[in-house]
Amino acid sequence: MTASAHYPSLVDRSVLITGGATGIGATLVERFVEQGARVGFLDIDQAAGSALAARLAAAGAR
């Protein structure tokens, strides 16, 4: 993940992103996680969603 602006107001906030497994949705998921938000995401592409969840978990996301 790349460095971005830090928004302390997002820490421990809950975010739900639809279409979150690929493209812009996946980038949003990653950026909200970087900010410390609790993120849930949905997508019809189950394989891509599982891959994103695994990448986030490997990077330390809970």
TORGU-250649 format. One record per atom (N, C-alpha, C, O, CB): residue in three letters; residue number from 0; x, y, z. Coordinates in steps of 0.2 Angstrom, whole numbers, always signed. Atoms other than C-alpha are relative to their C-alpha. Glycine has a CB too. Layout:
<nodes>
[node 'ALA', NUM, [X, Y, Z]],
...
</nodes>
This chain:
<nodes>
[node 'MET', 0, [+4, -6, +0]],
[node 'MET', 0, [+0, +0, +0]],
[node 'MET', 0, [+4, +6, +0]],
[node 'MET', 0, [+10, +6, +3]],
[node 'MET', 0, [-5, +0, +6]],
[node 'THR', 1, [-4, -6, +1]],
[node 'THR', 1, [+6, +17, -4]],
[node 'THR', 1, [-2, +5, +6]],
[node 'THR', 1, [-7, +5, +9]],
[node 'THR', 1, [-1, +4, -7]],
[node 'ALA', 2, [+1, -5, -5]],
[node 'ALA', 2, [+7, +32, +8]],
[node 'ALA', 2, [-5, +5, -3]],
[node 'ALA', 2, [-5, +7, -9]],
[node 'ALA', 2, [+7, +4, +2]],
[node 'SER', 3, [+6, -5, +2]],
[node 'SER', 3, [-8, +44, +8]],
[node 'SER', 3, [-1, +5, +6]],
[node 'SER', 3, [+2, +4, +11]],
[node 'SER', 3, [-6, -4, -2]],
[node 'ALA', 4, [+2, -5, -6]],
[node 'ALA', 4, [-15, +58, +19]],
[node 'ALA', 4, [-3, -4, +6]],
[node 'ALA', 4, [-6, -9, +5]],
[node 'ALA', 4, [-5, +5, -3]],
[node 'HIS', 5, [+2, +4, -6]],
[node 'HIS', 5, [-19, +53, +36]],
[node 'HIS', 5, [-6, +4, +3]],
[node 'HIS', 5, [-6, +10, +4]],
[node 'HIS', 5, [+6, +0, +6]],
[node 'TYR', 6, [+6, -3, -3]],
[node 'TYR', 6, [-37, +57, +43]],
[node 'TYR', 6, [-1, -4, +7]],
[node 'TYR', 6, [-5, -9, +7]],
[node 'TYR', 6, [-6, -1, -5]],
[node 'PRO', 7, [+2, +3, -7]],
[node 'PRO', 7, [-38, +53, +62]],
[node 'PRO', 7, [-7, -1, +1]],
[node 'PRO', 7, [-9, -5, +5]],
[node 'PRO', 7, [+3, +4, +5]],
[node 'SER', 8, [+8, +1, -1]],
[node 'SER', 8, [-57, +55, +61]],
[node 'SER', 8, [-2, -6, -2]],
[node 'SER', 8, [-8, -8, -1]],
[node 'SER', 8, [-3, +6, -3]],
[node 'LEU', 9, [+2, +6, +3]],
[node 'LEU', 9, [-58, +39, +52]],
[node 'LEU', 9, [+2, -6, +4]],
[node 'LEU', 9, [-1, -12, +3]],
[node 'LEU', 9, [+3, -1, -7]],
[node 'VAL', 10, [-2, +6, -5]],
[node 'VAL', 10, [-50, +28, +66]],
[node 'VAL', 10, [-6, -2, +3]],
[node 'VAL', 10, [-10, +1, +6]],
[node 'VAL', 10, [+5, +3, +5]],
[node 'ASP', 11, [+5, +4, -3]],
[node 'ASP', 11, [-62, +15, +72]],
[node 'ASP', 11, [-7, +2, -3]],
[node 'ASP', 11, [-12, +0, +0]],
[node 'ASP', 11, [+0, +2, +7]],
[node 'ARG', 12, [+6, -1, +4]],
[node 'ARG', 12, [-76, +21, +60]],
[node 'ARG', 12, [-2, -6, -4]],
[node 'ARG', 12, [+3, -9, -6]],
[node 'ARG', 12, [+0, +7, -4]],
[node 'SER', 13, [+2, +6, +4]],
[node 'SER', 13, [-86, +8, +51]],
[node 'SER', 13, [-2, +2, -7]],
[node 'SER', 13, [-5, +7, -8]],
[node 'SER', 13, [-6, -3, +3]],
[node 'VAL', 14, [+1, -1, +7]],
[node 'VAL', 14, [-86, +8, +32]],
[node 'VAL', 14, [-3, -6, -4]],
[node 'VAL', 14, [+0, -11, -2]],
[node 'VAL', 14, [+6, +3, -3]],
[node 'LEU', 15, [+2, +6, +4]],
[node 'LEU', 15, [-96, -3, +20]],
[node 'LEU', 15, [+1, +2, -7]],
[node 'LEU', 15, [-2, +7, -9]],
[node 'LEU', 15, [-7, -2, +2]],
[node 'ILE', 16, [-2, -2, +7]],
[node 'ILE', 16, [-90, -3, +2]],
[node 'ILE', 16, [-3, -6, -5]],
[node 'ILE', 16, [-1, -11, -4]],
[node 'ILE', 16, [+7, +1, -2]],
[node 'THR', 17, [+2, +4, +5]],
[node 'THR', 17, [-100, -11, -12]],
[node 'THR', 17, [+4, +0, -6]],
[node 'THR', 17, [+7, +5, -8]],
[node 'THR', 17, [-8, +1, -2]],
[node 'GLY', 18, [-5, +1, +6]],
[node 'GLY', 18, [-90, -18, -27]],
[node 'GLY', 18, [+7, +1, +2]],
[node 'GLY', 18, [+11, +4, -1]],
[node 'GLY', 18, [-2, +5, -5]],
[node 'GLY', 19, [-6, -1, -3]],
[node 'GLY', 19, [-75, -18, -16]],
[node 'GLY', 19, [+6, -5, -1]],
[node 'GLY', 19, [+11, -4, +1]],
[node 'GLY', 19, [-1, +0, +7]],
[node 'ALA', 20, [-5, +5, +1]],
[node 'ALA', 20, [-65, -32, -23]],
[node 'ALA', 20, [+5, +2, -5]],
[node 'ALA', 20, [+11, -1, -5]],
[node 'ALA', 20, [-3, -7, -2]],
[node 'THR', 21, [-5, -2, +5]],
[node 'THR', 21, [-57, -24, -38]],
[node 'THR', 21, [-1, +7, -2]],
[node 'THR', 21, [-6, +11, +1]],
[node 'THR', 21, [-2, -4, -6]],
[node 'GLY', 22, [+0, -7, +3]],
[node 'GLY', 22, [-53, -7, -46]],
[node 'GLY', 22, [-1, +5, +6]],
[node 'GLY', 22, [+3, +4, +11]],
[node 'GLY', 22, [-6, +0, -4]],
[node 'ILE', 23, [+1, -6, -5]],
[node 'ILE', 23, [-59, +9, -37]],
[node 'ILE', 23, [-2, -3, +7]],
[node 'ILE', 23, [+0, +0, +12]],
[node 'ILE', 23, [-4, +5, -3]],
[node 'GLY', 24, [+2, +2, -6]],
[node 'GLY', 24, [-68, -1, -24]],
[node 'GLY', 24, [+5, -3, +4]],
[node 'GLY', 24, [+6, -2, +10]],
[node 'GLY', 24, [-5, -5, -1]],
[node 'ALA', 25, [-5, +3, -4]],
[node 'ALA', 25, [-53, -11, -19]],
[node 'ALA', 25, [+5, +5, +3]],
[node 'ALA', 25, [+8, +5, +8]],
[node 'ALA', 25, [+4, -5, -4]],
[node 'THR', 26, [-5, -6, -2]],
[node 'THR', 26, [-42, +5, -18]],
[node 'THR', 26, [-4, +3, +6]],
[node 'THR', 26, [+0, +5, +11]],
[node 'THR', 26, [+1, +5, -6]],
[node 'LEU', 27, [+4, -4, -5]],
[node 'LEU', 27, [-56, +13, -7]],
[node 'LEU', 27, [+1, -5, +7]],
[node 'LEU', 27, [+2, -2, +12]],
[node 'LEU', 27, [-7, +1, -1]],
[node 'VAL', 28, [-1, +5, -6]],
[node 'VAL', 28, [-55, -3, +5]],
[node 'VAL', 28, [+7, +1, +3]],
[node 'VAL', 28, [+7, +2, +9]],
[node 'VAL', 28, [-2, -7, -3]],
[node 'GLU', 29, [-7, -1, -3]],
[node 'GLU', 29, [-36, -2, +6]],
[node 'GLU', 29, [+1, +6, +3]],
[node 'GLU', 29, [+4, +7, +9]],
[node 'GLU', 29, [+5, -1, -6]],
[node 'ARG', 30, [-1, -6, -3]],
[node 'ARG', 30, [-36, +16, +9]],
[node 'ARG', 30, [-4, +1, +7]],
[node 'ARG', 30, [-1, +4, +12]],
[node 'ARG', 30, [-2, +6, -4]],
[node 'PHE', 31, [+3, -1, -6]],
[node 'PHE', 31, [-49, +16, +23]],
[node 'PHE', 31, [+3, -4, +5]],
[node 'PHE', 31, [+3, -2, +11]],
[node 'PHE', 31, [-8, -2, -1]],
[node 'VAL', 32, [-4, +5, -5]],
[node 'VAL', 32, [-40, +1, +31]],
[node 'VAL', 32, [+6, +4, +2]],
[node 'VAL', 32, [+8, +4, +8]],
[node 'VAL', 32, [+2, -7, -3]],
[node 'GLU', 33, [-6, -4, -2]],
[node 'GLU', 33, [-24, +12, +31]],
[node 'GLU', 33, [-2, +5, +5]],
[node 'GLU', 33, [+3, +7, +9]],
[node 'GLU', 33, [+3, +3, -6]],
[node 'GLN', 34, [+1, -5, -4]],
[node 'GLN', 34, [-33, +25, +40]],
[node 'GLN', 34, [-3, -2, +7]],
[node 'GLN', 34, [-4, +2, +11]],
[node 'GLN', 34, [-6, +5, -3]],
[node 'GLY', 35, [+2, +3, -6]],
[node 'GLY', 35, [-38, +13, +54]],
[node 'GLY', 35, [-8, -1, +1]],
[node 'GLY', 35, [-10, -2, +6]],
[node 'GLY', 35, [+2, +5, +5]],
[node 'ALA', 36, [+7, +2, +0]],
[node 'ALA', 36, [-57, +11, +49]],
[node 'ALA', 36, [-1, -7, +0]],
[node 'ALA', 36, [+3, -11, -2]],
[node 'ALA', 36, [-3, +4, -6]],
[node 'ARG', 37, [+2, +7, +1]],
[node 'ARG', 37, [-66, -5, +51]],
[node 'ARG', 37, [-4, +0, -7]],
[node 'ARG', 37, [-9, +3, -7]],
[node 'ARG', 37, [-5, -2, +6]],
[node 'VAL', 38, [+3, +0, +7]],
[node 'VAL', 38, [-71, -10, +33]],
[node 'VAL', 38, [-3, -6, -1]],
[node 'VAL', 38, [+0, -12, +0]],
[node 'VAL', 38, [+6, +2, -5]],
[node 'GLY', 39, [+3, +6, +3]],
[node 'GLY', 39, [-83, -22, +26]],
[node 'GLY', 39, [-1, +1, -7]],
[node 'GLY', 39, [-2, +7, -9]],
[node 'GLY', 39, [-7, -2, +4]],
[node 'PHE', 40, [+1, -1, +7]],
[node 'PHE', 40, [-84, -25, +8]],
[node 'PHE', 40, [-4, -6, -3]],
[node 'PHE', 40, [-3, -11, -1]],
[node 'PHE', 40, [+6, +2, -4]],
[node 'LEU', 41, [+4, +5, +3]],
[node 'LEU', 41, [-96, -34, -4]],
[node 'LEU', 41, [+2, +0, -8]],
[node 'LEU', 41, [+5, +5, -10]],
[node 'LEU', 41, [-7, +1, +0]],
[node 'ASP', 42, [-1, +0, +7]],
[node 'ASP', 42, [-93, -40, -22]],
[node 'ASP', 42, [-2, -6, -3]],
[node 'ASP', 42, [-2, -11, +1]],
[node 'ASP', 42, [+8, +1, -2]],
[node 'ILE', 43, [+2, +7, +3]],
[node 'ILE', 43, [-100, -53, -34]],
[node 'ILE', 43, [+6, -4, -2]],
[node 'ILE', 43, [+5, -10, -3]],
[node 'ILE', 43, [-4, +2, -6]],
[node 'ASP', 44, [-6, +4, +2]],
[node 'ASP', 44, [-82, -58, -38]],
[node 'ASP', 44, [+3, -3, +6]],
[node 'ASP', 44, [+7, +0, +9]],
[node 'ASP', 44, [+5, +4, -4]],
[node 'GLN', 45, [-2, +3, -6]],
[node 'GLN', 45, [-79, -70, -24]],
[node 'GLN', 45, [+7, -1, +0]],
[node 'GLN', 45, [+11, +0, +6]],
[node 'GLN', 45, [-4, -7, +1]],
[node 'ALA', 46, [-8, +2, +0]],
[node 'ALA', 46, [-61, -75, -29]],
[node 'ALA', 46, [+4, +6, +1]],
[node 'ALA', 46, [+8, +6, +5]],
[node 'ALA', 46, [+2, -3, -7]],
[node 'ALA', 47, [-3, -6, -1]],
[node 'ALA', 47, [-56, -57, -30]],
[node 'ALA', 47, [-1, +3, +7]],
[node 'ALA', 47, [+4, +6, +10]],
[node 'ALA', 47, [-2, +6, -5]],
[node 'GLY', 48, [+1, -2, -7]],
[node 'GLY', 48, [-64, -53, -13]],
[node 'GLY', 48, [+4, -4, +5]],
[node 'GLY', 48, [+7, -1, +9]],
[node 'GLY', 48, [-7, -1, +1]],
[node 'SER', 49, [-4, +5, -5]],
[node 'SER', 49, [-55, -68, -5]],
[node 'SER', 49, [+7, +2, -1]],
[node 'SER', 49, [+11, +3, +4]],
[node 'SER', 49, [-1, -7, -2]],
[node 'ALA', 50, [-7, -2, +1]],
[node 'ALA', 50, [-39, -62, -13]],
[node 'ALA', 50, [+2, +6, +4]],
[node 'ALA', 50, [+7, +7, +7]],
[node 'ALA', 50, [+2, +0, -7]],
[node 'LEU', 51, [-1, -7, -4]],
[node 'LEU', 51, [-41, -44, -6]],
[node 'LEU', 51, [+0, -1, +7]],
[node 'LEU', 51, [+4, +2, +11]],
[node 'LEU', 51, [-5, +5, -2]],
[node 'ALA', 52, [+1, +1, -7]],
[node 'ALA', 52, [-46, -50, +11]],
[node 'ALA', 52, [+7, -4, +2]],
[node 'ALA', 52, [+9, -2, +8]],
[node 'ALA', 52, [-6, -5, +2]],
[node 'ALA', 53, [-6, +4, -2]],
[node 'ALA', 53, [-30, -62, +11]],
[node 'ALA', 53, [+6, +5, +0]],
[node 'ALA', 53, [+10, +5, +5]],
[node 'ALA', 53, [+1, -5, -5]],
[node 'ARG', 54, [-5, -5, +0]],
[node 'ARG', 54, [-19, -47, +6]],
[node 'ARG', 54, [+0, +5, +6]],
[node 'ARG', 54, [+5, +6, +9]],
[node 'ARG', 54, [+0, +4, -7]],
[node 'LEU', 55, [+1, -4, -5]],
[node 'LEU', 55, [-26, -36, +19]],
[node 'LEU', 55, [+2, -3, +7]],
[node 'LEU', 55, [+5, +0, +11]],
[node 'LEU', 55, [-7, +3, +1]],
[node 'ALA', 56, [-2, +4, -6]],
[node 'ALA', 56, [-24, -49, +33]],
[node 'ALA', 56, [+7, -1, +0]],
[node 'ALA', 56, [+10, +0, +5]],
[node 'ALA', 56, [-4, -7, +0]],
[node 'ALA', 57, [-7, +1, +0]],
[node 'ALA', 57, [-6, -52, +27]],
[node 'ALA', 57, [+3, +6, +2]],
[node 'ALA', 57, [+9, +6, +5]],
[node 'ALA', 57, [+2, -3, -7]],
[node 'ALA', 58, [-3, -7, -1]],
[node 'ALA', 58, [-3, -33, +29]],
[node 'ALA', 58, [-2, +2, +7]],
[node 'ALA', 58, [+0, +7, +9]],
[node 'ALA', 58, [-3, +5, -5]],
[node 'GLY', 59, [+2, -2, -7]],
[node 'GLY', 59, [-10, -34, +47]],
[node 'GLY', 59, [-6, +3, +1]],
[node 'GLY', 59, [-8, +4, +7]],
[node 'GLY', 59, [+5, +5, +2]],
[node 'ALA', 60, [+7, -2, -2]],
[node 'ALA', 60, [-28, -29, +45]],
[node 'ALA', 60, [-3, -5, +4]],
[node 'ALA', 60, [-2, -11, +3]],
[node 'ALA', 60, [-3, +2, -7]],
[node 'ARG', 61, [+4, +4, -4]],
[node 'ARG', 61, [-40, -36, +57]],
[node 'ARG', 61, [-6, -2, -4]],
[node 'ARG', 61, [-10, -6, -1]],
[node 'ARG', 61, [-1, +2, +7]],
</nodes>
